[in-house]
Amino acid sequence: MSDRTFADADRKLSVTYLRDGPLVGPDSPFIRLRQRLRFSHAGRVARPDDIPVDLVADMGLLGRTHIVDCSAENPDNFRFVCYGRDVRMENGRNFQGRRVRDAGWRAVRDFGAAEYSRIKTRAATDFSADFSHVSFASNDTTFCYRRMVLPLSQCGSNVTHLLVSILLDSSTDAG
């Protein structure tokens, strides 16, 4: 059962929120990344420029991580500053430098705008990580992944960016 679903004629994204945090074991890269960032930035939220690429790589999340600039008022204008090469949305399209509204698939646009806005709003009072399980299904592809989103701040207080990392659970392609 999912907490929220985004759909258009040919595809569906379902999100289940992991309210108790990550699953133990398979989510250990999430746990290790969160702990290392918290240790390095004790007492404040991390700045986007302070995220060490080698740390993300050490956790095995480099190709499956992106940073979203969420400083715009309208979530459709949130921009992908960095975009992981192994993220499979829209058949692996590279969204680096693009806005959420640039997604060609309505379900993906609606999902990105709603989810990033929800997390930014929650993070205004709680800088903790957001964990969820996402399922994607279309006519020719299905995949499931676990997602961790960490709020970041350019100025140390207001959330200006989100660090999004995913761990692929399963995938099938037709053909």
Contact map, one row per residue, 1 for C-alpha under 8 A:
1110000000000001000000000000000000000000000000000000000000000000000000000000000000000000000000000000000000000000000000000000000000000000000000000000000000000000000000000000000
1111100000000111100000000000000000000000000000000000000000000000000000000000000000000000000000000000000000000000000000000000000000000000000000000000000000000000000000000000000
1111100000000111100000000000000000000000000000000000000000000000000000000000000000000000000000000000000000000000000000000000000000000000000000000000000000000000000000000000000
0111110000000111000000000000000000000000000000000000000000000000000000000000000000000000000000000000000000000000000000000000000000000000000000000000000000000000000000000000000
0111111000011110000000000000000000000000000000000000000000000000000000000000000000000000000000000000000000000000000000000000000000000000000000000000000000000000000000000000000
0001111100011100000000000000000000000000000000000000000000000000000000000000000000000000000000000000000000110110000000000000000000000000000000000000000000000000000000000000000
0000111111111000000000000000000000000000000000000000000000000000000000000000000000000000000000000000000001100000000000000000000000000000000000000000000000000000000000000000000
0000011111110000000000000000000000000000000000000000000000000000000000000000000000000000000000000000000011100000000000000000000000000000000000000000000000000000000000000000000
0000001111100000000000000000000000000000000000000000000000000000000000000000000000000000000000000000000000000000000000000000000000000000000000000000000000000000000000000000000
0000001111110000000000000000000000000000000000000000000000000000000000000000000000000000000000000000000000000000000000000000000000000000011000000000000000000000000000000000000
0000001111111000000000000000000000000000000000000000000000000000000000000000000000000000000000000000000000100000000000000000000000000001111000000000000000000000000000000000000
0000111101111100000000000000000000000000000000000000000000000000000000000000000000000000000000000000000000100000000000000000000000000011110000000000000000000000000000000000000
0000111000111110000000000000000000000000000000000000000000000000000000000000000000000000000000000000000000110010000000000000000000000111100000000000000000000000000000000000000
0111110000011111000000000000000000000000000000000000000000000000000000000000000000000000000000000000000000000000000000000000000000000111000000000000000000000000000000000000000
0111100000001111100000000000000000000000000000000000000000000000000000000000000000000000000000000000000000000000000000000000000000011110000000000000000000000000000000000000000
1111000000000111110000000000000000000000000000000000000000000000000000000000000000000000000000000000000000000000000000000000000000011100000000000000000000000000000000000000000
0110000000000011111000000000000000000000000000000000000000000000000000000000000000000000000000000000000000000000000000000000000000111000000000000000000000000000000000000000000
0000000000000001111111000000000000000000000000000000000000000000000000000000000000000000000000000000000000000000000000000000000001111000000000000000000000000000000000000000000
0000000000000000111110000000000000000000000000000000000000000000000000000000000000000000000000000000000000000000000000000000000000100000000000000000000000000000000000000000000
0000000000000000011111000000000000000000000000000000000000000000000000000000000000000000000000000000000000000000000000000000000000000000000000000000000000000000000000000000000
0000000000000000011111100000000000000000000000000000000000000000000000000000000000000000000000000000000000000000000000000000000001100000000000000000000000000000000000000000000
0000000000000000010111110010011000000000000000000000000000000000000000000000000000000000000000000000000000000000000000000000000000110000000000000000000000000000000000000000000
0000000000000000000011111110000000000000000000000000000000000000000000000000000000000000000000000000000000000000000000000000000000000000000000000000000000000000000000000000000
0000000000000000000001111111000000000000000000000000000000000000000000000000000000000000000000000000000000000000000000000000000000000000000000000000000000000000000000000000000
0000000000000000000000111111000000000000000000000000000000000000000000000000000000000000000000000000000000000000000000000000000000000000000000000000000000000000000000000000000
0000000000000000000000111111100000000000000000000000000000000000000000000000000000000000000000000000000000000000000000000000000000000000000000000000000000000000000000000000000
0000000000000000000001111111111000000000000000000000000000000000000000000000000000000000000000000000000000000000000000000000000000000000000000000000000000000000000000100000000
0000000000000000000000011111111100000000000000000000000000000000000000000000000000000000000000000000000000000000000000000000000000000000000000000000000000000000000000000000000
0000000000000000000000000111111110000000000000000000000000111000000000000000000000000000000000000000000000000000000000000000000000000000000000000000000000000000000000000000000
0000000000000000000001000011111111000000000000000000000000100000000000000000000000000000000000000000000000000000000000000000000000000000000000000001000000000000000010000000000
0000000000000000000001000011111111100000000000000000000000000000000000000000000000000000000000000000000000000000000000000000000000000000000000000000000000000000000000000000000
0000000000000000000000000001111111110000000000000000000000100000000000000000000000000000000000000000000000000000000000000000000000000000000000000000000000000000000000000000000
0000000000000000000000000000111111111000000000000000001100100000000000000000000000000000000000000000000000000000000000000000000000000000000000000000000000000000000000000000000
0000000000000000000000000000011111111100000000000000000000000000000000000000000000000000000000000000000000000000000000000000000010000000000000000000010000000000000000000000000
0000000000000000000000000000001111111110000000000000000000000000000000000000000000000000000000000000000000000000000000000000000000000000000000000000000000000000000000000000000
0000000000000000000000000000000111111111000000000000000000000000000000000000000000000000000000000000000000000000000000000000000000000000000000000000000000000000000000000000000
0000000000000000000000000000000011111111100001000010000000000000000000000000000000000000000000000000000000000000000000000000000000000000000000000000000000000000000000000000000
0000000000000000000000000000000001111111110011000000000000000000000000000000000000000000000000000000000000000000000000000000000000000000000000000000000000000000000000000000000
0000000000000000000000000000000000111111110000000000000000000000000000000000000000000000000000000000000000000000000000000000000000000000000000000000000000000000000000000000000
0000000000000000000000000000000000011111110000000000000000000000000000000000000000000000000000000000000000000000000000000000000000000000000000000000000000000000000000000000000
0000000000000000000000000000000000001111111111000000000000000000000000000000000000000000000000000000000000000000000000000000000000000000000000000000000000000000000000000000000
0000000000000000000000000000000000000111111110000000000000000000000000000000000000000000000000000000000000000000000000000000000000000000000000000000000000000000000000000000000
0000000000000000000000000000000000000000111110000000000000000000000000000000000000000000000000000000000000000000000000000000000000000000000000000000000000000000000000000000000
0000000000000000000000000000000000000000111111000000000000000000000000000000000000000000000000000000000000000000000000000000000000000000000000000000000000011000000000000000000
0000000000000000000000000000000000000100111111100000000000000000000000000000000000000000000000000000000000000000000000000000001000000000000000000000001110011000000000000000000
0000000000000000000000000000000000001100100111110110000000000000000000000000000000000000000000000000000000000000000000000000000000000000000000000000001110010000000000000000000
0000000000000000000000000000000000000000000011111110000000000000000000000000000000000000000000000000000000000000000000000000000000000000000000000000000111110000000000000000000
0000000000000000000000000000000000000000000001111110000000000000001000000000000000000000000000000000000000000000000000000000000000000000000000000000000111000000101000000000000
0000000000000000000000000000000000000000000000111111000000000000000000000000000000000000000000000000000000000000000000000000000000000000000000000000000001000000000000000000000
0000000000000000000000000000000000000000000001111111000000000000000000000000000000000000000000000000000000000000000000000000000000000000000000000000000000000000000000000000000
0000000000000000000000000000000000001000000001111111101100000000000000000000000000000000000000000000000000000000000000000000000000000000000000000000000000000000000000000000000
0000000000000000000000000000000000000000000000001111111100000000000000000000000000000000000000000000000000000000000000000000000000000000000000000000000000000000000000000000000
0000000000000000000000000000000000000000000000000011111110000100000000000000000000000000000000000000000000000000000000000000000000000000000000000000000000000000000000000000000
0000000000000000000000000000000000000000000000000001111111000000000000000000000000000000000000000000000000000000000000000000000000000000000000000000000000000000000000000000000
0000000000000000000000000000000010000000000000000011111111100000000000000000000000000000000000000000000000000000000000000000000000000000000000000000000000000000000000000000000
0000000000000000000000000000000010000000000000000011111111111100100000000000000000000000000000000000000000000000000000000000000000000000000000000000000000000000000000000000000
0000000000000000000000000000000000000000000000000000111111111100000000000000000000000000000000000000000000000000000000000000000000000000000000000000000000000000000000000000000
0000000000000000000000000000000000000000000000000000011111111000000000000000000000000000000000000000000000000000000000000000000000000000000000000000000000000000000000000000000
0000000000000000000000000000110110000000000000000000001111111100000000000000000000000000000000000000000000000000000000000000000000000000000000000000000000000000000000000000000
0000000000000000000000000000100000000000000000000000000111111100000000000000000000000000000000000000000000000000000000000000000000000000000000000000000000000000000000000000000
0000000000000000000000000000100000000000000000000000000111111111100000000000000000000000000000000000000000000000000000000000000000000000000000000000000000000000000011100000000
0000000000000000000000000000000000000000000000000000100110111111100000000000000000010000000000000000000000000000000000000000000000000000000000000000000000000000000000000000000
0000000000000000000000000000000000000000000000000000000000001111100000000000000000011110000000000000000000000000000000000000000000000000000000000000000000000000000000000000000
0000000000000000000000000000000000000000000000000000000000001111110000000000000000011110000000000000000000000000000000000000000000000000000000000000000000000000000011100000000
0000000000000000000000000000000000000000000000000000000100001111111000000000000000110010000000000000000000000000000000000000000000000000000000000000000000000000001111000000000
0000000000000000000000000000000000000000000000000000000000000001111100000000000111110000000000000000000000000000000000000000000000000000000000000000000000000000001110000000000
0000000000000000000000000000000000000000000000010000000000000000111110000000000111100000000000000000000000000000000000000000000000000000000000000000000000000000111100000000000
0000000000000000000000000000000000000000000000000000000000000000011111000000011111000000000000000000000000000000000000000000000000000000000000000000000000000000111100000000000
0000000000000000000000000000000000000000000000000000000000000000001111110000011110000000000000000000000000000000000000000000000000000000000000000000000000000001110000000000000
0000000000000000000000000000000000000000000000000000000000000000000111111010111000000000000000000000000000000000000110010000000000000000000000000000000000000011110000000000000
0000000000000000000000000000000000000000000000000000000000000000000011111000010000000000000000000000000000000000000000000000000000000000000000000000000000000011100000000000000
0000000000000000000000000000000000000000000000000000000000000000000011111110110000000000000000000000000000000000000000000000000000000000000000000000000000000000000000000000000
0000000000000000000000000000000000000000000000000000000000000000000001111110100000000000000000000000000000000000000000000000000000000000000000000000000000000000000000000000000
0000000000000000000000000000000000000000000000000000000000000000000000011111110000000000000000000000000000000000000000000000000000000000000000000000000000000000000000000000000
0000000000000000000000000000000000000000000000000000000000000000000001011111110000000000000000000001000000000000110110000000000000000000000000000000000000000000000000000000000
0000000000000000000000000000000000000000000000000000000000000000000000000111110000000000000000000011100000001000100000000000000000000000000000000000000000000000000000000000000
0000000000000000000000000000000000000000000000000000000000000000000001011111111000000000000000000011100000000000000000000000000000000000000000000000000000000000000000000000000
0000000000000000000000000000000000000000000000000000000000000000000111110111111100000000000000000011000000000000100000000000000000000000000000000000000000000000000000000000000
0000000000000000000000000000000000000000000000000000000000000000000111000000111110000000000000011111000000000000000000000000000000000000000000000000000000000000000000000000000
0000000000000000000000000000000000000000000000000000000000000000011110000000011111100000000000111111000000000000000000000000000000000000000000000000000000000000000000000000000
0000000000000000000000000000000000000000000000000000000000000000011110000000001111100000000000011100000000000000000000000000000000000000000000000000000000000000000000000000000
0000000000000000000000000000000000000000000000000000000000000000011100000000000111110000000000011000000000000000000000000000000000000000000000000000000000000000000000000000000
0000000000000000000000000000000000000000000000000000000000000000111000000000000111111010000001110000000000000000000000000000000000000000000000000000000000000000000000000000000
0000000000000000000000000000000000000000000000000000000000000111110000000000000001111110000001000000000000000000000000000000000000000000000000000000000000000000000000000000000
0000000000000000000000000000000000000000000000000000000000000011000000000000000000111110000101000000000000000000000000000000000000000000000000000000000000000000000000000000000
0000000000000000000000000000000000000000000000000000000000000011000000000000000000011111000100000000000000000000000000000000000000000000000000000000000000000000000000000000000
0000000000000000000000000000000000000000000000000000000000000011100000000000000000111111100100000000000000000000000000000000000000000000000000000000000000000000000000000000000
0000000000000000000000000000000000000000000000000000000000000000000000000000000000000111111110000000000000000000000000000000000000000000000000000000000000000000000000000000000
0000000000000000000000000000000000000000000000000000000000000000000000000000000000000011111110000000000000010000000000000000000000000000000000000000000000000000000000000000000
0000000000000000000000000000000000000000000000000000000000000000000000000000000000000001111110000000001110010000000000000000000000000000000000000000000000000000000000000000000
0000000000000000000000000000000000000000000000000000000000000000000000000000000000000001111110000000000000000000000000000000000000000000000000000000000000000000000000000000000
0000000000000000000000000000000000000000000000000000000000000000000000000000000000001111111111000000000000000000000000000000000000000000000000000000000000000000000000000000000
0000000000000000000000000000000000000000000000000000000000000000000000000000000000000001111111100000000000000000000000000000000000000000000000000000000000000000000000000000000
0000000000000000000000000000000000000000000000000000000000000000000000000000000000111000000111110000000000000000000000000000000000000000000000000000000000000000000000000000000
0000000000000000000000000000000000000000000000000000000000000000000000000000000100100000000011111110000000000000000000000000000000000000000000000000000000000000000000000000000
0000000000000000000000000000000000000000000000000000000000000000000000000000001111100000000001111100000000000000000000000000000000000000000000000000000000000000000000000000000
0000000000000000000000000000000000000000000000000000000000000000000000000000001111000000000000111110000000000000000000000000000000000000000000000000000000000000000000000000000
0000000000000000000000000000000000000000000000000000000000000000000000000000001110000000000000111111010000000000000000000000000000000000000000000000000000000000000000000000000
0000000000000000000000000000000000000000000000000000000000000000000000000001111100000000000000101111111000000000000000000000000000000000000000000000000000000000000000000000000
0000000000000000000000000000000000000000000000000000000000000000000000000011111100000000000000000111111000001001100000000000000000000000000000000000000000000000000000000000000
0000000000000000000000000000000000000000000000000000000000000000000000000001100000000000000000000011111000001000100000000000000000000000000000000000000000000000000000000000000
0000000000000000000000000000000000000000000000000000000000000000000000000000000000000000000000000111111100001000000000000000000000000000000000000000000000000000000000000000000
0000000000000000000000000000000000000000000000000000000000000000000000000000000000000000010000000011111111011000000000000000000000000000000000000000000000000000000000000000000
0000000000000000000000000000000000000000000000000000000000000000000000000000000000000000010000000000011111011000000000000000000000000000000000000000000000000000000000000000000
0000000100000000000000000000000000000000000000000000000000000000000000000000000000000000010000000000001111111000000000000000000000000000000000000000000000000000000000000000000
0000001100000000000000000000000000000000000000000000000000000000000000000000000000000000000000000000001111111100000000000000000000000000000000000000000000000000000000000000000
0000011100111000000000000000000000000000000000000000000000000000000000000000000000000000000000000000000011111110000000000000000000000000000000000000000000000000000000000000000
0000010000001000000000000000000000000000000000000000000000000000000000000000000000000000110000000000001111111111000000000000000000000000000000000000000000000000000000000000000
0000000000000000000000000000000000000000000000000000000000000000000000000001000000000000000000000001111111111111100000000000000000000000000000000000000000000000000000000000000
0000010000000000000000000000000000000000000000000000000000000000000000000000000000000000000000000000000001111111110000000000000000000000000000000000000000000000000000000000000
0000010000001000000000000000000000000000000000000000000000000000000000000000000000000000000000000000000000111111111000000000000000000000000000000000000000000000000000000000000
0000000000000000000000000000000000000000000000000000000000000000000000000000000000000000000000000001000000011111111100000000000000000000000000000000000000000000000000000000000
0000000000000000000000000000000000000000000000000000000000000000000000000011010000000000000000000001100000001111111110000000000000000000000000000000000000000000000000000000000
0000000000000000000000000000000000000000000000000000000000000000000000000010000000000000000000000000000000000111111111000000000000000000000000000000000000000000000000000000000
0000000000000000000000000000000000000000000000000000000000000000000000000000000000000000000000000000000000000011111111100000000000000000000000000000000000000000000000000000000
0000000000000000000000000000000000000000000000000000000000000000000001000010000000000000000000000000000000000001111111110000000000000000000000000000000000000000010000000000000
0000000000000000000000000000000000000000000000000000000000000000000001000010000000000000000000000000000000000000111111111000000000000000000000000000000000000000000000000000000
0000000000000000000000000000000000000000000000000000000000000000000000000000000000000000000000000000000000000000011111111100000000000000000000000000000000000000000000000000000
0000000000000000000000000000000000000000000000000000000000000000000000000000000000000000000000000000000000000000001111111110000001000000000000000000101000000000000000000000000
0000000000000000000000000000000000000000000000000000000000000000000001000000000000000000000000000000000000000000000111111111000000000000000000000000001000000010010000000000000
0000000000000000000000000000000000000000000000000000000000000000000000000000000000000000000000000000000000000000000011111111100000000000000000000000000000000000000000000000000
0000000000000000000000000000000000000000000000000000000000000000000000000000000000000000000000000000000000000000000001111111111000000000000000000000000000000000000000000000000
0000000000000000000000000000000000000000000000000000000000000000000000000000000000000000000000000000000000000000000000111111111100000000000000000000001000000010000000000000000
0000000000000000000000000000000000000000000000000000000000000000000000000000000000000000000000000000000000000000000000011111111000000000000000000000000000000110000000000000000
0000000000000000000000000000000000000000000000000000000000000000000000000000000000000000000000000000000000000000000000001111111000000000000000000000000000000000000000000000000
0000000000000000000000000000000000000000000000000000000000000000000000000000000000000000000000000000000000000000000000000111111100000000000000000000000000000000000000000000000
0000000000000000000000000000000000000000000010000000000000000000000000000000000000000000000000000000000000000000000000000111111110000000000000000000011000000000000000000000000
0000000000000000000000000000000000000000000000000000000000000000000000000000000000000000000000000000000000000000000000000010011111000000000000000000011000000000000000000000000
0000000000000000000000000000000001000000000000000000000000000000000000000000000000000000000000000000000000000000000000000000001111100000000000000001111000000000000000000000000
0000000000000000010010000000000000000000000000000000000000000000000000000000000000000000000000000000000000000000000000100000000111110000000000000011110000000000000000000000000
0000000000000000111011000000000000000000000000000000000000000000000000000000000000000000000000000000000000000000000000000000000011111000000000000111100000000000000000000000000
0000000000000011110001000000000000000000000000000000000000000000000000000000000000000000000000000000000000000000000000000000000001111100000000000111000000000000000000000000000
0000000000000011110000000000000000000000000000000000000000000000000000000000000000000000000000000000000000000000000000000000000000111110000000011110000000000000000000000000000
0000000000001111000000000000000000000000000000000000000000000000000000000000000000000000000000000000000000000000000000000000000000011111000000011110000000000000000000000000000
0000000000011110000000000000000000000000000000000000000000000000000000000000000000000000000000000000000000000000000000000000000000001111100001111000000000000000000000000000000
0000000000111100000000000000000000000000000000000000000000000000000000000000000000000000000000000000000000000000000000000000000000000111110011110000000000000000000000000000000
0000000000111000000000000000000000000000000000000000000000000000000000000000000000000000000000000000000000000000000000000000000000000011111111100000000000000000000000000000000
0000000001110000000000000000000000000000000000000000000000000000000000000000000000000000000000000000000000000000000000000000000000000001111111000000000000000000000000000000000
0000000001100000000000000000000000000000000000000000000000000000000000000000000000000000000000000000000000000000000000000000000000000000111110000000000000000000000000000000000
0000000000000000000000000000000000000000000000000000000000000000000000000000000000000000000000000000000000000000000000000000000000000000111111000000000000000000000000000000111
0000000000000000000000000000000000000000000000000000000000000000000000000000000000000000000000000000000000000000000000000000000000000001111111100000000000000000000000000011110
0000000000000000000000000000000000000000000000000000000000000000000000000000000000000000000000000000000000000000000000000000000000000011110111110000000000000000000000000011100
0000000000000000000000000000000000000000000000000000000000000000000000000000000000000000000000000000000000000000000000000000000000000011100011111000000000000000000000011111000
0000000000000000000000000000000000000000000000000000000000000000000000000000000000000000000000000000000000000000000000000000000000001111000001111100000000000000000000011110000
0000000000000000000000000000000000000000000000000000000000000000000000000000000000000000000000000000000000000000000000000000000000001110000000111110000000000000000001111100000
0000000000000000000000000000000000000000000000000000000000000000000000000000000000000000000000000000000000000000000000000000000000111100000000011111000000000000000001111000000
0000000000000000000000000000000000000000000000000000000000000000000000000000000000000000000000000000000000000000000000000000000001111100000000001111100000000000000111100000000
0000000000000000000000000000010000000000000000000000000000000000000000000000000000000000000000000000000000000000000000000000000011110000000000000111110000000000000111000000000
0000000000000000000000000000000000000000000000000000000000000000000000000000000000000000000000000000000000000000000000100000000011100000000000000011111000000000011110000000000
0000000000000000000000000000000001000000000000000000000000000000000000000000000000000000000000000000000000000000000000000000001111000000000000000001111100000000011100000000000
0000000000000000000000000000000000000000000011000000000000000000000000000000000000000000000000000000000000000000000000110010001110000000000000000000111110000011111000000000000
0000000000000000000000000000000000000000000011110000000000000000000000000000000000000000000000000000000000000000000000000000000000000000000000000000011111010011111000000000000
0000000000000000000000000000000000000000000011110000000000000000000000000000000000000000000000000000000000000000000000000000000000000000000000000000001111111111100000000000000
0000000000000000000000000000000000000000000000111000000000000000000000000000000000000000000000000000000000000000000000000000000000000000000000000000000111111111100000000000000
0000000000000000000000000000000000000000000000100000000000000000000000000000000000000000000000000000000000000000000000000000000000000000000000000000000011111100000000000000000
0000000000000000000000000000000000000000000111100000000000000000000000000000000000000000000000000000000000000000000000000000000000000000000000000000000111111110000000000000000
0000000000000000000000000000000000000000000110000000000000000000000000000000000000000000000000000000000000000000000000000000000000000000000000000000000011111110000000000000000
0000000000000000000000000000000000000000000000000000000000000000000000000000000000000000000000000000000000000000000000000001000000000000000000000000000011111111000000000000000
0000000000000000000000000000000000000000000000000000000000000000000001100000000000000000000000000000000000000000000000010011000000000000000000000000001111011111110000000000000
0000000000000000000000000000000000000000000000000000000000000000000011100000000000000000000000000000000000000000000000000000000000000000000000000000001111000111110000000000000
0000000000000000000000000000000000000000000000010000000000000000001111100000000000000000000000000000000000000000000000000000000000000000000000000000001111000011111000000000000
0000000000000000000000000000000000000000000000000000000000000000001111000000000000000000000000000000000000000000000100010000000000000000000000000000111100000011111100000000000
0000000000000000000000000000000000000000000000010000000000000000111100000000000000000000000000000000000000000000000000000000000000000000000000000000111100000000111110000000000
0000000000000000000000000000000000000000000000000000000000000000111100000000000000000000000000000000000000000000000000000000000000000000000000000011110000000000011111000000000
0000000000000000000000000000010000000000000000000000000000001001110000000000000000000000000000000000000000000000000000000000000000000000000000000011100000000000001111100000000
0000000000000000000000000000000000000000000000000000000000001001100000000000000000000000000000000000000000000000000000000000000000000000000000001111000000000000000111110000000
0000000000000000000000000010000000000000000000000000000000001001000000000000000000000000000000000000000000000000000000000000000000000000000000001110000000000000000011111000000
0000000000000000000000000000000000000000000000000000000000000000000000000000000000000000000000000000000000000000000000000000000000000000000000111100000000000000000001111110000
0000000000000000000000000000000000000000000000000000000000000000000000000000000000000000000000000000000000000000000000000000000000000000000000111100000000000000000000111110000
0000000000000000000000000000000000000000000000000000000000000000000000000000000000000000000000000000000000000000000000000000000000000000000000111000000000000000000000011111000
0000000000000000000000000000000000000000000000000000000000000000000000000000000000000000000000000000000000000000000000000000000000000000000011110000000000000000000000011111100
0000000000000000000000000000000000000000000000000000000000000000000000000000000000000000000000000000000000000000000000000000000000000000000011100000000000000000000000000111110
0000000000000000000000000000000000000000000000000000000000000000000000000000000000000000000000000000000000000000000000000000000000000000000111000000000000000000000000000011111
0000000000000000000000000000000000000000000000000000000000000000000000000000000000000000000000000000000000000000000000000000000000000000000110000000000000000000000000000001111
0000000000000000000000000000000000000000000000000000000000000000000000000000000000000000000000000000000000000000000000000000000000000000000100000000000000000000000000000000111
